[in-house]
Amino acid sequence: MIDYEVRDGVAEILFNNAPVNAITADFMNALFAALERARDDGDVRAVVLGSAIPGRFCGGLDLPAFLRGTPGEAHAIVGKIYARLSELQSGLGKPSIAAVNGAARGAGMSIAITCDVIIAADHATFGYPEVDVGLLPAIHFNHLPRIIGRHRAFDLLFTGRSFDVAEAVTLGLVNRHVPEHELMAEARRYAAIFAAKSPVLMRLGKAAFLRAATAGYREGAEAAVDLISTVFGTEDCKEGLAAFAEKRKPVWKGA
């Protein structure tokens, strides 16, 4: 599910869960293990998160598996995505770069946004489609308005629309975009710049930067997990997930 390689002091962590790198509990555990490995390796100075699947960065939650799971299992995987992933990235002590080679949706956006730099291929697309399948992109309520502003964040989070890389750059969600065949080279170029710095200064500086930039994030993440737990109990959540699995339009009940 996860490929791991160290090149010139840079850990490259590539998602490899065909066909769309859908997120399951096993996927998240493998990602955590890779991040912990990079964190604990003194020779690793920077980390790149990318995909081994052409045109697919991460399609978000594996909704059929999510639908089959118990409420407790659903709560646990949301906690992994919302809280544990952020904790690992915050404690990584090394700069991380997301190399988005294609579609990033839902929880795939959650993974990308925890990185310090996001570079994307020219054809990459983004979106928060949770509201259309009976869920909410609750963690993004916590940070997206800080990045792009309240009204633009509401647009993206509650229409569920997809948007292209040019809009993502304009909004400040992506640092820059390049042709797909140049994506990993560009990510490695950034990583090499960071890897050449003092590892002590990068560790101390990143910790201080995140304290300032993400103040209140942990509390917001806990609130987001609680909100999703509430959403799980609604009829419209059950209907949205069932409609997705049955490939039909949902019939919202509003109860």
C-alpha positions as CSV (number, residue, x, y, z in Angstrom):
1,M,0.0,0.0,0.0
2,I,2.9,2.3,0.7
3,D,6.3,2.3,-1.1
4,Y,9.3,3.8,0.9
5,E,12.7,4.8,-0.4
6,V,15.4,7.1,0.8
7,R,17.3,9.1,-1.9
8,D,20.0,11.6,-1.0
9,G,18.7,12.2,2.5
10,V,15.0,12.4,1.3
11,A,12.4,9.8,2.2
12,E,10.0,9.3,-0.6
13,I,6.7,7.8,0.6
14,L,4.5,6.8,-2.4
15,F,0.9,5.7,-2.1
16,N,0.4,2.4,-3.9
17,N,-3.2,1.2,-3.3
18,A,-4.7,0.8,-6.8
19,P,-6.8,1.9,-8.4
20,V,-7.3,5.3,-6.7
21,N,-5.3,5.0,-3.4
22,A,-8.5,4.8,-1.4
23,I,-8.0,5.2,2.3
24,T,-8.6,2.3,4.7
25,A,-7.4,1.6,8.2
26,D,-4.6,-0.5,6.9
27,F,-3.5,2.2,4.4
28,M,-3.4,4.8,7.2
29,N,-1.4,2.4,9.5
30,A,1.1,1.8,6.7
31,L,1.4,5.6,6.1
32,F,2.0,6.1,9.8
33,A,4.7,3.5,9.9
34,A,6.4,5.2,6.9
35,L,6.3,8.6,8.6
36,E,7.6,7.2,11.9
37,R,10.4,5.5,10.0
38,A,11.4,8.8,8.3
39,R,11.1,10.7,11.6
40,D,13.4,8.2,13.4
41,D,16.0,8.1,10.7
42,G,18.8,10.6,11.4
43,D,19.9,10.5,7.8
44,V,16.5,11.7,6.5
45,R,16.4,15.4,6.2
46,A,13.1,15.9,4.2
47,V,10.1,13.8,3.2
48,V,8.1,13.7,-0.1
49,L,4.6,12.2,-0.1
50,G,3.4,11.2,-3.5
51,S,1.7,8.4,-5.5
52,A,2.9,5.5,-7.5
53,I,-0.5,5.3,-9.3
54,P,-0.5,7.5,-12.5
55,G,-3.1,10.3,-12.3
56,R,-4.3,9.5,-8.8
57,F,-2.9,11.1,-5.7
58,C,-5.6,9.9,-3.3
59,G,-9.3,9.4,-3.9
60,G,-10.3,9.7,-0.2
61,L,-12.0,7.2,2.0
62,D,-12.7,3.7,0.7
63,L,-16.5,4.3,1.0
64,P,-17.7,0.8,0.4
65,A,-15.4,-0.5,3.2
66,F,-16.4,2.5,5.3
67,L,-20.1,1.5,4.7
68,R,-19.5,-2.0,5.8
69,G,-17.7,-1.0,9.0
70,T,-19.1,-0.4,12.5
71,P,-19.6,3.1,13.9
72,G,-16.6,2.4,16.1
73,E,-14.4,1.5,13.2
74,A,-15.6,4.6,11.3
75,H,-14.8,6.8,14.3
76,A,-11.3,5.2,14.6
77,I,-10.3,5.8,10.9
78,V,-11.6,9.4,11.1
79,G,-9.5,9.9,14.2
80,K,-6.4,8.5,12.3
81,I,-6.9,11.0,9.5
82,Y,-7.9,14.0,11.5
83,A,-5.7,13.7,14.6
84,R,-3.0,11.1,14.4
85,L,-1.8,12.2,11.0
86,S,-1.5,15.8,12.1
87,E,0.4,14.7,15.2
88,L,2.9,12.7,13.2
89,Q,3.5,15.5,10.7
90,S,3.9,18.0,13.5
91,G,6.4,15.8,15.3
92,L,8.2,14.8,12.1
93,G,10.9,17.4,12.7
94,K,11.6,17.6,8.9
95,P,10.0,19.5,6.1
96,S,7.4,17.5,4.1
97,I,6.3,18.0,0.5
98,A,3.2,16.7,-1.1
99,A,3.6,15.9,-4.8
100,V,0.1,15.7,-6.1
101,N,0.1,13.9,-9.4
102,G,-3.6,13.8,-10.2
103,A,-7.0,13.7,-8.4
104,A,-7.0,14.5,-4.7
105,R,-10.4,14.2,-3.0
106,G,-11.8,14.3,0.5
107,A,-9.4,12.7,2.9
108,G,-6.8,12.8,0.2
109,M,-6.9,16.6,0.7
110,S,-6.5,16.0,4.4
111,I,-3.3,14.2,3.8
112,A,-1.9,16.8,1.4
113,I,-2.8,19.7,3.6
114,T,-0.7,18.3,6.5
115,C,2.4,18.8,4.4
116,D,4.5,21.9,4.5
117,V,4.7,22.4,0.8
118,I,2.3,21.2,-1.9
119,I,3.4,20.9,-5.5
120,A,1.0,19.6,-8.2
121,A,0.9,18.4,-11.7
122,D,-0.7,20.6,-14.3
123,H,-3.7,18.3,-14.7
124,A,-4.2,17.7,-10.9
125,T,-7.7,18.3,-9.6
126,F,-9.0,18.8,-6.1
127,G,-12.2,18.7,-4.2
128,Y,-14.2,18.1,-1.0
129,P,-17.1,15.9,-2.1
130,E,-18.1,14.6,1.3
131,V,-21.3,16.6,1.5
132,D,-22.6,14.8,-1.6
133,V,-22.2,11.3,0.0
134,G,-23.8,12.1,3.4
135,L,-20.6,13.1,5.2
136,L,-18.9,16.4,6.1
137,P,-15.3,17.6,5.5
138,A,-15.2,18.6,9.1
139,I,-11.4,18.8,9.6
140,H,-11.2,21.4,6.9
141,F,-13.6,23.7,8.7
142,N,-10.7,24.2,11.1
143,H,-8.0,25.3,8.7
144,L,-9.3,26.0,5.2
145,P,-10.9,29.4,6.2
146,R,-7.5,30.5,7.6
147,I,-5.8,29.7,4.3
148,I,-8.3,30.9,1.7
149,G,-10.8,33.0,3.6
150,R,-14.2,32.2,5.1
151,H,-16.4,32.7,2.0
152,R,-14.2,30.9,-0.5
153,A,-13.8,28.0,2.0
154,F,-17.6,27.7,2.4
155,D,-17.9,27.5,-1.4
156,L,-15.5,24.6,-1.7
157,L,-16.7,22.7,1.3
158,F,-20.4,22.9,0.8
159,T,-20.8,22.8,-3.0
160,G,-18.5,19.7,-3.1
161,R,-17.3,20.9,-6.5
162,S,-13.9,19.9,-8.0
163,F,-11.4,22.6,-9.0
164,D,-8.3,22.6,-11.1
165,V,-4.7,23.3,-10.1
166,A,-4.7,26.9,-11.4
167,E,-7.5,27.7,-9.0
168,A,-5.7,25.9,-6.2
169,V,-2.6,28.0,-6.7
170,T,-4.7,31.2,-6.8
171,L,-6.4,30.2,-3.6
172,G,-3.0,29.5,-1.9
173,L,-3.6,25.8,-1.4
174,V,-0.8,24.8,-3.8
175,N,2.6,26.4,-4.0
176,R,3.1,25.8,-7.7
177,H,2.3,23.4,-10.6
178,V,4.5,21.8,-13.2
179,P,4.0,19.3,-16.0
180,E,3.4,15.8,-14.6
181,H,6.7,14.4,-16.0
182,E,8.5,17.1,-14.0
183,L,6.6,16.7,-10.7
184,M,8.8,14.3,-8.8
185,A,11.9,16.2,-10.0
186,E,10.5,19.4,-8.7
187,A,9.5,17.8,-5.4
188,R,13.1,16.4,-5.1
189,R,14.5,19.9,-5.9
190,Y,12.5,21.4,-3.1
191,A,13.5,18.6,-0.7
192,A,17.1,19.0,-1.6
193,I,17.0,22.7,-0.7
194,F,15.5,21.8,2.7
195,A,17.8,18.8,3.2
196,A,20.9,21.1,2.8
197,K,19.8,23.2,5.8
198,S,20.8,22.6,9.4
199,P,18.7,19.7,10.6
200,V,18.6,21.3,14.1
201,L,17.4,24.6,12.8
202,M,14.8,23.0,10.6
203,R,13.4,20.9,13.4
204,L,13.2,23.8,15.9
205,G,12.0,26.2,13.2
206,K,9.2,23.9,11.9
207,A,8.0,23.3,15.5
208,A,7.8,27.0,16.2
209,F,6.2,27.7,12.8
210,L,3.5,25.1,13.3
211,R,2.8,26.3,16.8
212,A,2.1,29.8,15.4
213,A,0.3,28.7,12.2
214,T,-1.9,25.9,13.7
215,A,-2.8,27.3,17.1
216,G,-6.0,25.6,18.2
217,Y,-5.8,22.8,15.6
218,R,-5.8,19.9,18.0
219,E,-9.0,21.2,19.7
220,G,-10.5,21.7,16.3
221,A,-9.5,18.2,15.2
222,E,-11.2,16.7,18.3
223,A,-14.3,18.7,17.6
224,A,-14.3,17.5,14.0
225,V,-14.1,13.9,15.1
226,D,-17.0,14.5,17.4
227,L,-19.0,16.1,14.6
228,I,-18.4,13.2,12.2
229,S,-19.5,10.8,15.0
230,T,-22.8,12.8,15.1
231,V,-23.1,12.7,11.3
232,F,-22.7,8.9,11.4
233,G,-25.9,8.6,13.3
234,T,-28.1,10.5,10.8
235,E,-30.4,8.9,8.2
236,D,-28.9,11.2,5.5
237,C,-25.4,9.8,6.1
238,K,-26.7,6.3,5.8
239,E,-28.6,7.3,2.6
240,G,-25.7,9.1,1.1
241,L,-23.3,6.2,1.6
242,A,-25.9,3.7,0.3
243,A,-26.5,5.8,-2.8
244,F,-22.8,6.0,-3.5
245,A,-22.5,2.2,-3.2
246,E,-25.5,1.7,-5.4
247,K,-24.4,4.3,-7.9
248,R,-27.6,6.4,-7.7
249,K,-28.6,9.8,-6.6
250,P,-29.4,10.1,-2.9
251,V,-32.8,10.9,-1.6
252,W,-32.3,13.1,1.4
253,K,-34.7,12.7,4.2
254,G,-33.6,15.7,6.3
255,A,-34.3,13.8,9.6
